[in-house]
Amino acid sequence: MGYFDSFSDFIRMGNHGVFVWSVYGITVFTILGHWLGLRLQKRRLVTEMQRLKKRGQL
């Protein structure tokens, strides 16, 4: 087979599973947080630019 004998061995990662999967989780949530933050920032910037354009200041 492969390195792991079963799916549960894969999840446990040789008794390091808690550490390994928590690091993956933290990484995914960090990337998603940054991505969502950038989307919100872009939305605010576009809204502000449209407001300034309507006022003739852009």
Backbone as JSON, one array per atom type, in Angstrom:
{
  "sequence": "MGYFDSFSDFIRMGNHGVFVWSVYGITVFTILGHWLGLRLQKRRLVTEMQRLKKRGQL",
  "N": [[0.85, -1.18, 0.0], [0.6, 2.19, 0.77], [2.31, 4.79, 2.51], [0.74, 4.96, 4.79], [-1.26, 2.65, 6.59], [-4.01, 2.66, 6.86], [-6.96, 4.76, 6.61], [-7.47, 5.97, 9.07], [-4.94, 5.89, 10.22], [-3.7, 7.69, 8.55], [-5.07, 10.06, 9.27], [-4.27, 10.26, 11.95], [-1.55, 10.59, 11.67], [0.85, 9.35, 12.67], [0.64, 9.84, 15.44], [0.95, 12.57, 15.45], [-1.07, 13.94, 14.42], [-2.91, 15.86, 15.52], [-1.35, 18.18, 15.75], [-0.47, 18.48, 13.05], [-2.93, 18.7, 11.54], [-4.11, 20.88, 12.82], [-2.36, 22.94, 12.14], [-2.71, 22.99, 9.36], [-5.42, 23.8, 9.37], [-5.3, 26.35, 10.65], [-3.75, 27.69, 8.76], [-5.43, 27.65, 6.47], [-7.66, 29.13, 7.44], [-6.38, 31.57, 7.94], [-5.54, 32.38, 5.36], [-8.07, 32.55, 4.11], [-9.18, 34.57, 5.7], [-7.53, 36.78, 5.06], [-8.1, 36.98, 2.33], [-10.88, 37.54, 2.36], [-10.79, 39.98, 3.73], [-9.39, 41.57, 1.87], [-11.25, 41.6, -0.22], [-13.38, 43.02, 0.98], [-12.09, 45.45, 1.44], [-11.56, 46.26, -1.19], [-14.18, 46.55, -2.13], [-15.06, 48.71, -0.52], [-13.29, 50.69, -1.41], [-13.96, 50.92, -4.15], [-16.61, 51.81, -3.89], [-16.18, 54.25, -2.59], [-14.68, 55.58, -4.57], [-16.61, 55.75, -6.6], [-18.44, 57.42, -5.32], [-16.91, 59.78, -5.06], [-16.51, 60.34, -7.75], [-19.11, 60.94, -8.6], [-19.45, 63.32, -7.24], [-17.73, 64.89, -8.58], [-15.07, 65.05, -7.9], [-13.12, 63.4, -8.69]],
  "CA": [[0.0, 0.0, 0.0], [1.39, 3.41, 0.81], [2.96, 5.09, 3.78], [-0.23, 4.71, 5.86], [-1.98, 1.38, 6.42], [-5.45, 2.91, 6.81], [-7.33, 6.18, 6.64], [-7.31, 6.47, 10.44], [-3.49, 6.14, 10.38], [-3.44, 8.94, 7.84], [-5.58, 11.15, 10.1], [-3.44, 10.35, 13.17], [-0.2, 11.01, 11.24], [1.86, 8.87, 13.61], [0.39, 10.56, 16.7], [1.19, 14.0, 15.28], [-2.23, 14.43, 13.66], [-3.47, 17.08, 16.1], [-0.49, 19.29, 15.34], [-0.48, 18.63, 11.59], [-4.22, 19.19, 11.05], [-4.37, 22.23, 13.34], [-1.57, 23.86, 11.33], [-3.45, 23.15, 8.1], [-6.63, 24.59, 9.63], [-4.91, 27.74, 10.9], [-3.3, 28.24, 7.49], [-6.6, 27.88, 5.61], [-8.43, 30.26, 7.99], [-5.6, 32.8, 7.75], [-5.63, 32.75, 3.95], [-9.45, 33.0, 3.87], [-9.35, 35.86, 6.36], [-6.88, 37.81, 4.25], [-8.85, 37.09, 1.08], [-12.12, 38.27, 2.65], [-10.42, 41.35, 4.06], [-9.07, 42.27, 0.63], [-12.51, 41.81, -0.95], [-14.1, 44.12, 1.63], [-11.34, 46.68, 1.2], [-11.8, 46.62, -2.59], [-15.56, 47.02, -2.22], [-15.11, 50.05, 0.07], [-12.55, 51.59, -2.28], [-14.77, 51.16, -5.35], [-17.74, 52.63, -3.47], [-15.66, 55.6, -2.33], [-14.32, 56.19, -5.85], [-17.86, 56.09, -7.28], [-18.99, 58.58, -4.63], [-16.11, 60.93, -5.43], [-16.76, 60.62, -9.16], [-20.41, 61.62, -8.67], [-19.28, 64.68, -6.72], [-16.82, 65.6, -9.46], [-13.78, 65.22, -7.24], [-12.18, 62.37, -9.16]],
  "C": [[0.88, 1.23, 0.0], [2.06, 3.57, 2.15], [2.06, 4.76, 4.96], [-1.0, 3.43, 5.55], [-3.48, 1.57, 6.3], [-5.71, 4.41, 6.84], [-7.16, 6.76, 8.04], [-5.83, 6.7, 10.76], [-3.09, 7.44, 9.7], [-3.88, 10.14, 8.68], [-4.71, 11.34, 11.34], [-2.02, 10.81, 12.87], [0.88, 10.59, 12.24], [1.82, 9.61, 14.93], [0.75, 12.05, 16.63], [0.01, 14.67, 14.58], [-2.81, 15.72, 14.2], [-2.66, 18.29, 15.66], [-0.6, 19.55, 13.85], [-1.78, 19.25, 11.11], [-4.56, 20.57, 11.61], [-3.57, 23.27, 12.55], [-2.23, 24.08, 9.97], [-4.67, 24.03, 8.29], [-6.31, 26.07, 9.84], [-4.48, 28.41, 9.59], [-4.48, 28.57, 6.58], [-7.4, 29.06, 6.12], [-7.69, 31.58, 7.83], [-5.7, 33.29, 6.3], [-7.04, 33.26, 3.63], [-9.71, 34.35, 4.5], [-8.73, 37.0, 5.57], [-7.65, 38.05, 2.96], [-10.15, 37.87, 1.3], [-11.84, 39.73, 2.98], [-10.1, 42.17, 2.81], [-10.32, 42.55, -0.2], [-13.3, 42.97, -0.36], [-13.41, 45.45, 1.39], [-11.56, 47.16, -0.24], [-13.2, 47.19, -2.75], [-15.7, 48.44, -1.66], [-14.42, 51.07, -0.83], [-13.35, 51.93, -3.53], [-15.95, 52.05, -5.02], [-17.3, 54.07, -3.24], [-15.29, 56.3, -3.64], [-15.57, 56.57, -6.63], [-18.49, 57.32, -6.65], [-18.23, 59.85, -5.01], [-16.34, 61.32, -6.88], [-18.09, 61.35, -9.34], [-20.32, 63.07, -8.21], [-18.34, 65.51, -7.59], [-15.45, 65.83, -8.87], [-12.77, 64.19, -7.71], [-11.89, 62.57, -10.62]]
}
